[in-house]
Amino acid sequence: MITKFITSSKLSKGKAVTQKTQITWTPNRRKVDLSQIDDPLAKPKHTLVNKKVNQLTNEIMADKKFNKQIEFYKTNNITFDADAIPKFEKHKLSELLTPEEVQRLLDHAHMTGIVTKFDPRLLSPIYVVRLNGKVELFVFDSMHTLTSVAVLIQEGLMSRTNTKTGKREVITDGLDFEYPCWVIDTDDESFPMVAALYRNGDGSKPWGPYDYHRVYVRSYEFYGNAGPANSYELAYQKQKLMVRENAVPLPKGHEDLGMIGTLGHIEAVSEYKPADMPELEFIMTTNNKYWKGTNDASMFGFYGNLYQGFTNVNQPTSGKQFDAFLNELHAVIKTFFTSMPELKSATTAAYKDWLQKQGKSTGTPPYNCALSIVLKMYVRLGGKHPVPSDVNMFVYSPSSNVKIDIYDSLPLSVRQDVNNSTL
Amino acid sequence: MLGYGITTREDPWDRVMEYSRSVAAPQQFCNLYYGKVSQIKDLERNVKTQWNKFRLDEFSDKKLEWLDPKWKKELIDLENFVADQIINYPYDTIRKVKKEFMPFSVDNQGRFANITTNPDMFLDEVKLT
């Protein structure tokens, strides 16, 4: 039982065009219901749960693929040796060797960053391998941690409480200072490399942009921590703006991502600095006004360049005339492309064709390409409002009398429809 | 099993044959919607993204264009969702193939050969039920 959508580009054919058809913006009447979205950041602090281990195991065992792997082990009597779990030990810094065959080069800028923001509470154990029970320990992860601690102790910049006298004292142990290590015992000489790969690659799940955003927002919302240079507060302000404009950010893989009112491009939003907030607000409000909770990534390039195109020459981006201009611009998009994602597809195809005419290989269209195309159409349709200079871009002129405009790379049917229409 | 899809070819028969060949059994389309390419593509994208949660994720790393029965979505739910999109977006060129021409099966090659010259014979306006 299949519901099928069949298409035709011929619907408008056969119409006898005696006069130009006036195009107007038709408002989107779809309803946006944010209550249907399971937004992690909408939950108040008191509703957040500290999960017990059995809650986690129950959740993952319900996953079919995960469960199959566990069943495979059980079926084949495959078990794992708990004695091989690494041991937690304290070792003198001088006992730790950093093998060149495993480790990256010491990153000086990263080191400076670590000591600039140094906080002993954020230190982690040094990850080491002990081969055949020997004294030497081979560091396969946390080289920068090790180096920063060693420097601070050597330079007399770390202190501790003397357990006998109860008084604070500067540590003078030098490299005999004992530091917590996570020790893997093995007789496999290649294991430091395997362990390094696992710690930094296969076995790690780096945080994505949403994870940072989530912690920034909650740090400010729950604890009033504005963060370095008020970055957490800024993330909170962006969160409020996005929700207000029907663009609830969700992490990749979230079940509700794609629903009306969700946004999967928090990385684009994260880039906006405090001084750019008026531009972000313009993007979010304009997109929501016209597309009602449909948040395509192309909105940042389209509306961002539109905003800059006017503000860079001190032209207004609000008011009656500007609103009328926006209505006309969106009438162009909706009439000829239907939506922002379809505009993006058409732009990609036109840009490819335009580059091929120049004998160049294809590439991703620049962020203002779609805007430029729509502005070119706006002008051809008789639009009267001033337009940003993007309208003149994407014209290849190999000689003074030859001009190859990307507009001519749009499908013929679109250009014919533009010729037969007016604003 | 309820599913959805899109074709930009002249005759949807090509598409129903593709479905049928891959499962070695005749398949049928219970509803067909017809309209301008960009609107149809956008409508299908909306079904795909907004109903992403309900799509089957078996047999492939990607979610399929079949709806997982565990969500208990009925044909009427899908019809209403599509109708809501068409009426309220609005997709002004999209119309629904009349009931008398449905379901569309492997025996119906060429059924819509005249749809471009006589659309009203085949197509109804979409309504919410």
Contacts between the chains, C-beta under 8 A, distances in Angstrom:
chain1	res1	chain2	res2	distance
A	1	B	1	6.9
A	1	B	2	5.4
A	1	B	3	7.3
A	1	B	28	7.2
A	1	B	30	5.0
A	1	B	75	6.6
A	2	B	2	7.7
A	2	B	3	4.7
A	2	B	4	6.7
A	2	B	5	6.2
A	2	B	16	7.9
A	2	B	19	6.8
A	2	B	27	6.5
A	2	B	28	7.2
A	2	B	29	5.0
A	2	B	30	6.7
A	3	B	2	7.6
A	3	B	3	7.3
A	3	B	4	4.7
A	3	B	5	7.8
A	3	B	29	7.1
A	3	B	30	6.4
A	3	B	31	4.4
A	3	B	32	7.9
A	3	B	33	7.7
A	3	B	75	7.7
A	3	B	78	5.8
A	3	B	79	7.4
A	3	B	82	6.9
A	4	B	4	7.3
A	4	B	5	5.6
A	4	B	6	7.3
A	4	B	7	6.7
A	4	B	12	5.9
A	4	B	15	6.7
A	4	B	16	7.8
A	4	B	29	4.2
A	4	B	31	6.9
A	4	B	32	5.1
A	4	B	33	7.4
A	4	B	104	7.4
A	5	B	4	7.4
A	5	B	5	7.2
A	5	B	6	4.7
A	5	B	7	7.6
A	5	B	32	7.5
A	5	B	33	4.7
A	5	B	34	8.0
A	5	B	35	7.9
A	5	B	40	4.8
A	5	B	43	6.1
A	5	B	44	5.2
A	5	B	94	7.9
A	6	B	6	7.7
A	6	B	7	5.5
A	6	B	8	8.0
A	6	B	9	8.0
A	6	B	12	4.9
A	6	B	32	5.7
A	6	B	33	7.0
A	6	B	34	5.3
A	6	B	40	7.2
A	6	B	112	7.8
A	7	B	6	7.0
A	7	B	7	7.1
A	7	B	8	4.8
A	7	B	34	7.4
A	7	B	35	6.5
A	7	B	36	7.1
A	7	B	37	4.4
A	7	B	40	4.0
A	7	B	41	7.2
A	8	B	34	6.3
A	8	B	35	6.9
A	8	B	36	6.9
A	8	B	37	7.1
A	8	B	115	7.5
A	8	B	116	6.4
A	9	B	36	6.6
A	9	B	37	4.9
A	10	B	116	4.7
A	11	B	35	6.7
A	11	B	36	5.5
A	11	B	93	5.2
A	11	B	116	7.7
A	11	B	119	7.4
A	12	B	36	7.5
A	13	B	116	7.3
A	14	B	116	7.5
A	14	B	117	7.5
A	26	B	90	6.2
A	26	B	92	7.2
A	28	B	88	7.1
A	28	B	89	6.0
A	29	B	87	7.9
A	29	B	88	4.1
A	29	B	89	7.9
A	29	B	90	7.4
A	30	B	84	7.3
A	30	B	85	7.2
A	30	B	88	4.6
A	30	B	89	6.3
A	31	B	88	7.7
A	255	B	52	7.8
A	255	B	53	5.0
A	256	B	53	6.4
A	257	B	52	7.0
A	258	B	48	7.7
A	258	B	49	3.4
A	258	B	50	6.0
A	258	B	52	4.3
A	258	B	53	8.0
A	259	B	49	7.6
A	259	B	50	5.4
A	259	B	52	7.7
A	259	B	53	7.6
A	260	B	50	6.1
A	294	B	46	7.9
A	336	B	38	7.9
A	337	B	38	5.8
A	338	B	36	7.6
A	338	B	38	4.1
A	338	B	39	5.0
A	338	B	41	7.6
A	338	B	42	4.6
A	338	B	91	7.4
A	339	B	38	7.7
A	339	B	42	4.6
A	339	B	45	8.0
A	341	B	42	6.7
A	341	B	45	6.1
A	342	B	38	4.6
A	342	B	41	6.2
A	342	B	42	5.4
A	345	B	41	7.7
A	346	B	38	7.7
